[in-house]
Amino acid sequence: MRTVKTFEEAKGKLRYELFVEKIDNTEHYGISVTSSIFGEPETATVKDITTKSELAEKMFRMIADNFVIPSTFTEVVEELVAAEFTV
């Protein structure tokens, strides 16, 4: 796993990471969110969201710009993926 981009907010208590993993010679992008805003650190990670770097960066920006926290992160990613691929 290789980190592509990170973004921190709330004096480092909210951290977003866009990462890429090679699977069968194809790059698969994922995003991780870590928060210690409410005390103990909590992390949520979704791997293999897309193989498209532009889409991964777009989702990363949307998630970070809207301060998504780990408890709602998976649901937000599901909604973004559904919205992107709905005809």
C-alpha distances in whole Angstrom, upper triangle without the diagonal:
4,7,9,12,14,17,19,23,26,25,22,23,21,17,15,11,10,7,6,5,8,10,14,13,13,10,10,9,10,11,12,15,17,20,23,26,28,27,25,21,20,16,16,12,13,10,11,14,15,14,16,15,18,18,15,16,20,18,16,20,22,20,20,24,25,24,22,22,20,23,23,20,19,23,22,19,22,24,23,21,25,26,25,26,29,32
4,6,9,11,15,18,21,24,24,20,22,20,16,14,10,9,5,5,6,9,12,16,14,13,10,11,10,10,11,12,15,17,20,23,26,28,28,25,22,21,17,17,14,14,12,13,15,15,14,15,13,16,17,14,14,18,17,15,18,21,19,19,22,24,23,22,22,20,24,24,20,21,24,23,20,23,25,23,22,26,27,25,26,29,32
4,6,8,11,14,18,21,20,17,18,16,13,10,7,6,4,6,9,12,15,19,17,16,12,12,10,10,9,10,13,14,18,20,23,25,25,23,20,19,16,15,13,14,12,14,15,15,15,15,13,15,16,12,12,16,15,12,15,18,16,15,19,21,19,19,19,18,22,22,18,19,22,21,18,21,23,21,21,25,25,23,25,29,31
4,7,11,14,17,21,21,18,20,17,14,11,8,5,5,7,10,13,16,19,17,15,12,12,9,10,10,11,14,16,19,22,24,27,27,26,22,21,18,17,15,15,13,14,14,14,13,13,10,12,13,10,9,13,13,11,13,16,15,14,17,20,19,19,20,19,23,22,19,20,22,20,18,21,23,20,20,23,24,21,24,27,29
4,7,10,14,17,17,15,17,14,11,8,6,5,7,10,13,16,19,23,21,19,15,14,11,11,10,11,12,14,17,20,21,24,25,24,20,19,17,16,14,15,15,16,15,16,16,15,12,13,14,11,9,12,12,9,10,14,13,11,14,17,16,16,17,18,21,21,17,19,21,19,17,21,22,19,20,23,23,21,24,27,30
4,7,10,14,14,11,13,11,7,5,4,6,9,12,16,19,22,25,24,22,18,17,13,12,10,9,10,11,13,16,17,21,21,20,17,17,14,15,14,15,15,17,17,18,18,18,15,16,16,13,11,13,13,9,10,13,12,9,12,15,13,14,15,15,19,19,16,18,21,18,17,21,22,19,21,24,24,23,25,28,31
4,7,11,11,9,11,8,6,5,7,9,12,16,19,22,25,28,27,25,21,20,16,14,11,11,10,11,12,15,15,19,20,19,16,16,14,15,15,16,18,20,18,20,21,20,17,17,17,14,12,14,13,9,9,12,10,7,10,12,11,12,13,14,18,18,15,18,20,18,17,21,21,19,21,24,24,23,26,28,31
4,7,7,5,7,6,4,6,9,12,15,19,22,25,28,31,30,28,24,23,19,17,13,12,10,10,10,12,12,16,17,17,14,15,14,15,16,18,20,22,21,23,24,23,20,21,20,18,15,17,16,12,12,14,12,8,11,12,10,12,12,14,17,18,16,19,21,19,19,22,23,21,23,26,26,25,29,31,34
4,6,5,7,5,6,9,12,15,18,22,25,28,31,34,34,31,27,25,22,19,16,14,11,11,10,11,10,14,15,16,14,15,15,16,18,20,22,24,23,25,27,26,23,23,22,20,17,18,17,14,13,14,12,9,10,11,8,11,11,14,17,17,16,19,21,18,19,23,23,21,24,27,26,26,29,31,34
4,5,5,6,9,12,15,18,21,25,28,32,34,37,37,34,31,29,25,22,19,16,13,12,9,10,8,12,13,15,13,15,16,17,19,22,25,27,26,28,30,29,27,26,26,23,21,21,20,17,16,17,15,12,12,13,10,12,12,14,17,18,17,21,22,20,21,25,25,24,27,29,28,29,32,34,37
4,6,8,9,13,16,19,22,25,28,32,34,38,37,35,31,30,26,23,20,18,15,13,11,10,10,13,14,15,14,16,17,19,21,24,26,29,28,30,31,31,28,28,27,25,22,23,22,19,18,19,17,14,15,16,13,15,15,17,19,21,20,23,25,23,24,28,28,27,29,32,31,32,35,37,40
4,5,6,10,12,16,18,22,25,28,31,34,34,32,28,26,23,20,17,14,12,10,9,9,9,13,13,13,11,13,14,16,18,21,23,25,25,27,28,28,25,26,25,22,20,22,20,17,17,18,16,13,15,16,12,14,13,15,18,19,18,21,23,21,22,26,26,25,27,30,30,30,33,35,38
4,6,10,13,17,19,23,25,29,31,35,35,32,29,27,23,20,17,14,10,8,5,5,5,9,9,10,8,10,11,14,16,19,22,25,24,27,29,29,26,27,26,23,21,22,20,17,18,18,15,13,15,15,11,12,11,12,15,16,16,19,21,20,21,24,25,24,26,29,29,29,32,34,37
4,7,10,14,16,20,23,27,28,32,32,30,26,24,20,17,13,11,7,6,4,7,7,10,11,12,9,10,10,12,14,16,19,22,21,23,25,25,23,23,22,19,18,19,17,14,14,15,12,9,12,12,8,9,8,9,12,13,12,16,18,16,17,20,21,20,22,25,25,25,28,30,34
4,7,10,13,17,19,23,25,29,28,26,23,20,17,14,11,8,6,5,6,9,10,13,14,14,10,10,9,11,12,14,16,19,18,21,22,22,20,20,20,16,15,17,15,11,12,14,11,8,12,12,9,10,9,10,14,14,12,15,18,16,16,20,21,19,21,24,24,24,27,29,32
4,7,10,14,16,20,22,26,25,23,19,17,13,11,7,6,5,7,9,12,13,16,17,16,13,12,10,10,10,12,13,16,15,17,19,18,16,17,16,13,12,13,11,8,9,11,8,7,10,11,9,9,9,10,14,14,11,13,16,14,13,17,18,16,18,21,21,21,23,26,29
4,6,10,13,17,19,22,22,19,16,14,11,8,6,5,6,9,12,15,17,19,20,19,15,14,11,11,9,11,11,14,13,15,16,16,14,15,15,11,10,13,11,8,10,13,10,9,13,14,13,12,13,12,16,16,12,14,17,15,14,17,19,17,18,21,22,21,23,26,29
4,7,10,14,16,20,19,16,12,11,7,6,5,7,9,12,15,18,20,23,23,22,18,17,13,12,10,10,10,11,11,12,13,12,10,12,11,8,8,11,9,7,10,12,11,10,14,15,15,14,15,14,18,17,13,14,17,15,13,16,18,15,15,19,20,18,20,23,26
4,7,10,13,16,16,13,10,8,6,5,6,8,11,14,17,20,22,25,25,23,19,18,14,13,10,10,9,10,10,11,11,12,10,13,13,9,10,13,12,10,13,15,14,14,17,19,18,17,17,16,20,19,16,16,19,17,15,17,20,17,17,21,21,20,21,25,27
4,7,10,13,12,10,6,5,4,6,9,11,15,17,21,24,26,28,29,27,23,21,17,16,12,11,9,8,10,10,9,10,9,12,13,10,11,14,14,12,16,18,17,17,20,22,21,20,21,19,22,22,18,18,21,19,16,18,21,18,17,21,22,20,21,24,27
4,6,10,9,8,6,5,6,8,11,13,17,19,23,26,28,30,30,28,24,22,18,17,13,12,9,8,11,11,10,12,12,15,15,12,15,18,17,16,19,21,20,21,24,25,24,23,23,21,24,23,20,19,22,21,18,20,22,20,19,22,24,21,22,26,28
4,7,6,5,5,6,9,11,15,17,20,23,27,29,32,34,34,31,28,26,22,20,17,15,11,10,13,12,10,13,13,17,17,15,17,20,19,19,22,24,23,24,27,28,28,26,26,24,27,27,23,22,25,24,20,22,25,23,20,24,25,23,23,26,29
4,5,5,6,7,10,12,16,18,22,24,28,31,33,35,35,32,29,27,23,21,17,15,11,9,13,12,10,14,15,18,18,16,19,21,20,20,24,25,24,26,29,30,29,27,27,25,27,27,23,21,24,24,20,21,24,23,20,23,25,22,22,25,28
4,6,8,10,13,16,19,22,26,28,32,35,37,39,39,36,33,30,27,24,21,19,15,12,15,14,12,15,17,20,20,19,22,24,23,24,27,28,28,29,32,33,33,31,31,29,31,30,27,25,27,27,23,24,27,25,22,25,27,24,23,27,29
4,7,9,13,16,19,22,26,28,32,35,37,39,39,37,33,31,27,25,22,20,16,13,16,14,11,14,15,18,19,18,20,23,23,23,26,28,27,28,31,33,33,31,31,30,32,31,28,26,28,28,24,25,28,25,23,26,27,24,24,27,29
4,6,10,13,17,20,23,26,30,33,35,37,38,35,32,29,26,23,19,17,13,11,13,11,7,10,11,15,15,14,17,19,19,20,23,24,24,25,28,29,29,28,29,27,29,28,25,23,25,25,21,22,24,22,19,22,24,21,20,24,25
4,7,10,13,16,20,23,26,30,32,34,34,32,28,26,23,20,17,15,11,9,11,9,6,8,9,12,13,11,13,16,16,16,19,21,21,22,24,26,26,25,25,24,27,26,22,21,23,22,18,20,22,20,17,21,22,19,19,23,25
4,7,11,14,17,20,24,27,29,31,32,29,26,23,20,17,13,11,8,5,7,6,5,8,8,12,11,9,12,15,14,14,17,19,18,19,22,23,23,21,22,21,23,22,18,17,19,19,15,16,19,17,14,18,19,17,17,21,23
4,7,10,14,17,21,24,26,28,29,27,23,21,17,15,11,9,7,5,6,5,6,8,7,10,9,6,9,12,10,10,14,15,14,16,18,20,20,18,19,18,20,19,15,15,17,16,12,14,17,14,13,16,18,15,16,20,23
4,7,10,14,17,21,22,24,25,23,20,17,13,11,7,6,4,5,5,7,9,11,10,12,11,7,10,12,10,9,13,14,12,14,17,17,17,15,16,14,17,16,12,11,14,13,10,12,15,13,12,16,17,16,17,20,23
4,7,10,14,17,19,21,22,20,16,14,11,9,6,6,7,9,8,10,12,13,12,13,12,8,9,11,9,7,11,12,9,10,14,14,13,12,12,11,14,13,9,10,13,12,9,12,14,13,13,16,17,16,18,21,24
4,7,10,14,16,17,18,16,13,11,7,6,4,6,8,11,11,14,16,17,15,17,15,12,13,14,12,9,12,13,10,11,14,14,13,11,10,8,12,12,9,10,13,12,11,14,16,15,15,19,20,19,21,24,27
4,7,10,12,14,15,14,10,8,6,5,6,9,12,15,14,17,19,20,18,19,17,14,14,15,13,10,12,13,9,9,13,12,10,8,7,6,10,10,7,10,13,12,11,15,16,16,17,20,21,21,23,25,29
4,7,9,11,12,10,7,6,4,7,9,12,15,18,17,20,23,23,21,23,21,18,18,19,16,13,15,16,12,11,15,14,11,10,7,6,10,12,10,13,15,15,15,18,20,19,21,23,24,24,27,29,32
4,6,8,8,8,5,5,6,9,12,15,18,21,21,23,26,26,25,25,24,20,20,21,18,16,17,17,13,12,15,14,10,10,7,7,9,12,11,14,16,16,17,20,21,21,23,25,26,26,29,30,34
4,5,5,5,4,6,9,12,15,18,21,25,24,27,30,30,28,29,27,24,24,24,22,19,20,20,17,15,18,17,13,13,10,10,12,15,15,17,20,19,20,23,24,24,26,29,29,30,32,34,38
4,6,8,8,9,12,14,17,20,23,27,26,28,31,31,29,29,28,25,24,25,22,20,20,20,16,15,16,15,11,12,9,11,12,14,15,18,20,19,21,23,24,24,27,29,29,30,33,34,37
4,7,8,9,12,15,18,21,25,28,27,30,33,33,32,32,30,27,27,27,24,22,23,22,19,18,19,17,14,14,10,11,11,14,16,18,20,20,22,24,25,25,28,29,30,31,34,35,38
4,6,9,12,15,19,22,25,29,28,32,34,35,33,34,32,29,29,29,26,24,25,25,21,20,22,20,17,16,13,13,14,17,18,20,22,22,24,26,27,28,30,32,33,34,36,38,41
4,6,10,13,17,20,23,27,27,30,32,33,32,33,31,28,28,29,26,23,25,25,21,20,23,21,18,17,13,12,13,17,17,19,21,22,23,25,27,27,29,31,32,33,35,37,41
4,7,10,13,17,19,23,23,26,29,30,28,29,28,24,24,25,23,20,22,22,18,17,20,19,16,15,11,10,12,15,15,17,19,20,20,23,24,25,26,29,30,30,32,34,38
4,7,10,14,17,20,20,24,26,27,26,27,25,22,22,23,20,18,20,20,16,16,19,18,14,12,9,7,8,12,11,13,16,16,17,19,21,22,23,25,26,27,29,31,35
4,7,10,13,17,17,20,22,24,22,24,22,19,19,21,17,15,18,18,14,14,18,17,14,12,9,6,9,11,9,11,14,15,14,17,19,19,20,23,24,24,26,28,32
4,7,10,14,13,17,20,21,20,22,19,16,17,18,15,14,16,16,12,13,17,16,13,11,8,5,7,9,7,7,11,12,11,13,16,16,17,19,21,21,23,25,28
4,6,10,10,14,16,18,17,19,17,14,15,17,13,12,16,16,12,14,17,17,15,12,11,8,11,11,8,8,11,12,10,12,15,15,15,18,20,19,21,23,27
4,7,7,10,13,15,15,17,14,11,14,15,12,11,15,15,12,14,18,17,16,13,13,11,12,12,9,7,10,11,8,10,13,12,12,15,17,16,17,20,23
4,6,9,11,13,13,16,14,11,14,16,13,13,16,17,15,17,20,20,19,17,16,14,16,16,12,10,14,14,11,12,15,14,13,16,18,17,18,21,24
4,6,7,10,11,14,12,10,13,15,13,13,17,17,16,18,21,21,21,19,19,17,19,18,15,12,15,15,11,12,15,14,11,14,17,15,15,18,21
4,7,9,10,12,9,7,11,12,10,11,14,14,13,16,18,18,19,16,17,16,18,16,13,11,13,12,8,9,12,10,8,11,13,11,12,15,18
4,5,8,9,7,6,10,11,10,12,15,15,15,17,20,20,21,19,21,19,21,19,16,14,16,15,11,12,14,11,9,12,13,11,11,15,17
4,6,9,8,8,11,13,13,14,17,18,18,20,22,23,24,22,24,22,25,23,19,18,20,18,15,16,17,15,12,15,17,13,14,17,19
4,6,5,6,9,10,11,12,14,16,17,18,20,22,23,22,24,23,25,23,20,19,20,18,15,16,17,14,12,15,15,12,13,17,18
4,5,5,6,9,10,10,12,14,15,16,18,20,21,20,22,22,25,23,19,19,21,18,15,17,18,15,14,17,17,14,16,19,21
4,5,5,6,9,10,11,12,14,15,16,18,20,20,22,23,25,23,20,20,21,18,15,17,17,14,13,16,15,12,14,18,19
4,5,5,6,8,10,11,12,14,15,17,18,17,20,20,22,20,17,16,17,15,12,14,14,10,9,13,12,9,11,14,16
4,5,5,6,9,10,11,12,14,16,17,15,18,18,20,18,14,14,16,14,11,13,14,11,10,14,14,11,13,17,19
4,5,5,6,9,10,10,12,14,15,15,18,18,21,19,16,16,18,15,13,16,16,12,13,16,16,13,16,19,21
4,5,5,6,9,10,10,12,14,14,17,18,21,18,15,16,17,13,12,14,14,10,11,14,13,11,14,17,19
4,5,5,6,9,10,11,12,11,14,15,17,14,11,12,13,10,8,11,11,7,9,12,11,10,13,15,18
4,6,5,6,8,10,11,10,13,14,16,14,11,13,14,11,10,13,13,10,12,15,15,14,17,19,22
4,5,5,6,8,10,11,14,15,18,16,13,15,16,13,12,15,15,12,14,17,16,15,18,20,23
4,6,5,6,9,9,12,14,16,14,11,14,14,10,10,13,12,9,12,15,13,13,16,18,21
4,6,5,6,6,9,11,13,11,8,11,11,8,8,12,11,9,12,15,14,14,18,19,22
4,5,5,6,9,11,14,13,10,14,15,11,12,16,15,13,16,19,18,18,21,23,26
4,6,8,11,14,16,14,13,16,16,13,14,17,16,14,17,19,18,18,21,23,25
4,6,9,12,14,12,11,14,14,10,12,15,14,13,16,18,17,18,21,22,25
4,6,10,12,10,10,13,14,11,13,16,16,15,18,20,19,20,23,24,28
4,7,8,7,6,10,10,8,10,13,13,12,15,17,17,18,21,22,26
4,6,6,6,10,11,10,12,14,15,15,17,19,20,21,24,25,28
4,6,5,8,10,10,11,13,15,15,17,19,20,21,23,25,28
4,6,8,9,10,12,13,14,16,18,19,20,22,24,25,28
4,6,6,6,9,10,11,12,15,16,17,19,20,21,25
4,5,5,6,9,10,11,12,14,15,16,19,20,24
4,5,5,6,9,10,11,12,14,15,17,18,22
4,5,5,6,9,10,11,12,14,16,16,20
4,5,5,6,9,10,10,12,14,15,19
4,5,5,6,8,10,10,12,14,18
4,6,5,6,9,10,11,12,16
4,5,5,6,9,10,10,14
4,5,5,6,9,10,13
4,5,5,6,9,12
4,5,5,6,10
4,6,5,9
4,6,8
4,6
4
